[in-house]
Amino acid sequence: MTLPLLPTTVVGSYPQPDWLIDRDRLTHLPPVRIRARELWRVPEPWLEQAQDDATRVAIRDMEIAGIDIITDGEIRRESYSNRFATALAGVDLDNPATVRGRSSGTVVVPRVVGPIRRLRPVEVRDVAFLRRHTDRTIKITLPGPFTMSRQAQNDYYRDEEEFVMDYAAAVNAEVHDLKQAGADVIQLDEPWLQARPEEARRLGLAAIDRALDGIAGPTALHLCFGYAYVARDKPNRYAFLSELAQSRVDQISIEAAQPRLDLADLDHLGDKTVIFGVIDMGDPEPETPAIVADRLRAALRHVPAERLIAAPDCGMKYLPRATAFAKLEALAAGAAIVRRELTGA
């Protein structure tokens, strides 16, 4: 679909309404890696219908705010990764394990007790629903194979490469079905690449390419330092980024606003399109369009406008809805300022 110069997008999630999910409990839990059905306020017989209604609201908010490439807001998910990761064969959810967290502490994760295999399409209905309810360019997100392998306890595989590549094969099967269902852009979420750079260099790149094998059309990969409500003191450089210049992925999504990223990192991404974070998830005040425009102008010193997409740093799941909407409005307005400067229109 035709997009303007400097298009805008979201990274994935949008705030779920309080009537749908217990947001107070959500924000006091670490991001869940198994299942947390107790978060939902709506009983199971009516939950899918309620999630559909909330997804319509999220879609419409993004449209009204002026976002060009939208998602379904990940409204049906308890976390960005657990809905897909817990639907795979080979995973024991009844006897979870505890592993070291991405930045600190520990996290409860699935235990892998057999071969990782995709049993069925997981997000195909989500894409079809999104496609029916908007004429905008649409993006769907999936957890990446490397990140899922770090969010699980491996009690089955002797070969770690086989372990990660089986996750990649499961993702690839899902991605093919998501494209068939109408997804314009496929995004893999791989925050653990940054958190485990040495392991990522050894295992991550091949897994990403396997996950996207045979996929036509735009593909994206998101890296971040963690949700702002958890990770406050973020480094201003990525430990793993330039390595992706040789990967199969088309677009690299990074956060730059909250960490005040050293934009020299952008000089090493080859011909990749950069989804550039200009919205700080750690700041409770919405940016002004002028602030967004300044951040984009800084990125344009390193990346040509034809390869730049404006976005929030990360998912908006943990923000109040009014704040998230105001930040998206500023995102669209700030990008429009710079677009007019570049095109004169």
Summary of the structure (lengths in Angstrom):
residues: 345
radius of gyration: 18.8
end to end distance: 20.4
largest distance: 60.2
contacts: 1222
relative contact order: 0.14
helix: 40%
strand: 19%
